[in-house]
Amino acid sequence: MHTVAVLSLKGGVGKTTVALGLASAALRRGIRTLVIDLDPQCNATSTLEPDDTEASVYDVLQDPSEDTLRKAIAPSAWGDGVDVLAGSEDAESLNHPDPGETRLGRLREALRVLRDDEDPYQLVLLDCPPSLGQLTRSALVAADRALLVTEPTMFAVAGVQRAFEAVQAEREHNEELQPLGVVVNRVRPRSHEHQFRIDELRDIFGPLVMPVALPDRLAVQQAQGACMPIHEWGTPGAREVALAFNLVLARILRISRSRRRAVHHDFDDEEIEEAVDA
């Protein structure tokens, strides 16, 4: 089970968009996926439109028992293969700035139940809020990898630096946690400012910056407004974004399959071919 925390410590950079895009790519590829909505805004839950649940992530973080976990998970409206651990506005009340180890470990404890299933999820995506409290830190304690999301703007670059530092600090509670990479969202290729910021990110993070960026396309907002996977939207812009998500998903699966492998690598021909075909 590949467990990936999707985070940024600056709001509005498209963190949930990335989590949903990866879920869409996984659905297209037939990878059984669970999206855990830790953001009290609940945008991922709203877009995935699961049936009403008896519990939510709020309850799981209070009581990580199997019974509570099962009550909080429902199939999404996207189709068989993508489930949702429903978000809750009440989760904001749990977002303590300095939680103890017991609180931080509850989500990890709950995910251990899922690992023991006869038909476990192949991919778990944790959509984190843009703050460094209990919710985001719980995700980092539970995850194998952390995917940092940013935009090519000055303030977003500063936010991803803070997020990277948070990942490194949380390894005190989760030695398995590794940064998966930095994905740059909403890029306009002809913008000199965007290219300057991408170069700045590469100076800071080196090969951790993913070689594929997510283009700024109206189709993303249109698909989310219609509560549809980006892979099913069908416009030229949607297909361009969908291909980029295929490549990011391919990197996640490739790295997670072999933890001994170095985190930093470029896409090879086989990986690109698999992503295009997915």
Long-range contacts (C-beta under 8 A, 24 or more apart in sequence): 1-111, 1-114, 1-115, 1-120, 1-121, 1-122, 1-123, 1-124, 2-122, 2-123, 2-124, 2-144, 2-145, 2-252, 2-253, 2-256, 3-111, 3-124, 3-126, 3-142, 3-143, 3-144, 3-145, 4-123, 4-124, 4-125, 4-126, 4-143, 4-144, 4-145, 4-146, 4-147, 4-180, 4-252, 4-256, 5-126, 5-128, 5-136, 5-139, 5-140, 5-142, 5-143, 5-145, 5-146, 5-147, 6-125, 6-126, 6-127, 6-128, 6-147, 6-149, 7-128, 7-130, 7-136, 7-139, 7-140, 7-146, 7-147, 7-148, 7-149, 7-163, 7-166, 8-128, 8-130, 8-148, 8-149, 8-150, 8-156, 8-159, 8-160, 8-163, 9-130, 9-131, 9-132, 9-136, 9-159, 9-160, 9-162, 9-163, 9-166, 10-130, 10-150, 10-155, 10-156, 10-158, 10-159, 10-160, 11-130, 12-130, 13-130, 13-149, 13-150, 13-151, 13-156, 13-159, 13-185, 13-186, 14-149, 14-151, 14-185, 14-186, 14-214, 14-220, 15-39, 15-127, 15-128, 15-130, 15-149, 16-43, 16-44, 16-47, 16-127, 17-185, 17-220, 17-224, 18-147, 18-149, 18-183, 18-185, 18-214, 18-248, 19-44, 19-125, 19-126, 19-127, 20-44, 20-47, 20-48, 20-224, 20-229, 20-230, 21-214, 21-220, 21-230, 21-241, 21-242, 21-244, 21-245, 21-248, 22-123, 22-125, 22-245, 22-248, 22-249, 22-252, 23-48, 23-78, 23-82, 23-125, 23-229, 24-78, 24-229, 24-230, 24-231, 24-232, 24-242, 24-245, 25-231, 25-242, 25-245, 25-246, 25-248, 25-249, 25-278, 26-81, 26-82, 26-122, 26-123, 26-249, 27-78, 27-79, 27-81, 27-82, 27-229, 27-231, 28-229, 28-231, 28-242, 28-246, 28-278, 29-246, 29-249, 29-278, 30-81, 31-81, 31-122, 31-123, 31-249, 31-253, 32-81, 32-119, 32-120, 32-121, 32-122, 32-123, 33-81, 33-82, 33-83, 33-121, 33-122, 33-123, 33-124, 33-125, 34-73, 34-82, 34-83, 34-84, 34-85, 34-114, 34-121, 34-123, 34-124, 34-125, 35-76, 35-82, 35-83, 35-84, 35-85, 35-125, 35-127, 36-84, 36-85, 36-107, 36-124, 36-125, 36-126, 36-127, 36-139, 37-84, 37-85, 37-86, 37-87, 37-127, 38-87, 38-91, 38-126, 38-127, 38-128, 38-129, 38-135, 38-136, 38-138, 38-139, 39-87, 39-127, 39-128, 39-129, 39-130, 39-135, 40-87, 40-88, 40-89, 40-90, 40-91, 40-92, 40-95, 40-129, 40-135, 41-87, 41-89, 41-129, 42-86, 42-87, 42-88, 42-89, 44-84, 44-87, 44-127, 45-84, 45-86, 45-87, 46-227, 47-224, 47-227, 48-76, 48-77, 48-78, 48-82, 48-84, 48-227, 49-76, 49-77, 49-78, 49-227, 50-74, 50-75, 50-76, 50-77, 50-83, 50-84, 50-86, 51-75, 53-86, 55-86, 56-85, 56-86, 56-87, 56-88, 56-90, 56-91, 57-85, 57-86, 57-87, 57-88, 57-91, 58-88, 58-90, 58-91, 58-93, 58-94, 59-88, 60-85, 60-106, 60-107, 60-110, 61-91, 61-94, 61-103, 61-106, 61-107, 61-134, 61-135, 61-138, 62-94, 62-106, 64-106, 64-107, 64-109, 64-110, 64-113, 66-113, 68-110, 69-110, 69-113, 69-114, 77-227, 78-228, 78-229, 83-121, 87-127, 91-135, 94-134, 94-135, 95-129, 95-131, 95-133, 95-134, 95-135, 96-133, 96-134, 97-132, 97-133, 97-134, 99-133, 99-134, 99-137, 99-138, 101-173, 103-134, 103-138, 104-134, 104-137, 104-138, 104-141, 104-173, 105-138, 105-141, 105-173, 106-138, 107-138, 107-139, 107-141, 107-142, 108-138, 108-141, 108-142, 108-174, 110-142, 111-142, 123-252, 123-253, 130-159, 132-162, 132-166, 136-166, 137-166, 137-170, 140-166, 140-167, 140-170, 140-173, 140-174, 140-177, 141-170, 141-173, 141-174, 141-177, 142-174, 143-174, 143-177, 144-176, 144-177, 144-178, 144-256, 144-259, 145-177, 145-178, 145-179, 145-180, 145-252, 145-255, 145-256, 146-177, 146-178, 146-179, 146-180, 147-180, 147-181, 147-183, 147-248, 147-252, 148-179, 148-180, 148-181, 148-182, 148-183, 149-182, 149-183, 149-185, 150-182, 150-183, 150-184, 150-185, 150-201, 151-184, 151-185, 151-186, 152-184, 152-186, 152-187, 152-191, 152-193, 152-194, 152-195, 152-196, 152-197, 152-198, 152-201, 153-193, 153-197, 154-197, 156-197, 157-197, 157-200, 157-201, 157-204, 160-201, 160-205, 161-204, 164-205, 176-259, 178-259, 178-263, 179-208, 179-263, 180-251, 180-252, 180-255, 180-263, 181-208, 181-209, 181-210, 181-251, 181-263, 182-208, 182-209, 182-210, 183-210, 183-212, 183-213, 183-214, 183-248, 184-209, 184-210, 184-213, 184-214, 185-213, 185-214, 186-214, 186-215, 186-216, 187-213, 187-214, 187-215, 187-216, 188-215, 188-216, 189-215, 206-264, 207-264, 207-265, 207-266, 208-263, 208-264, 210-248, 210-251, 211-266, 211-267, 212-244, 212-247, 212-248, 212-267, 213-244, 214-241, 214-244, 214-245, 214-248, 215-240, 215-241, 215-244, 217-241, 243-275, 243-276, 246-275, 246-276, 246-278, 247-271, 247-272, 247-275, 249-275, 249-278, 250-274, 250-275, 250-278
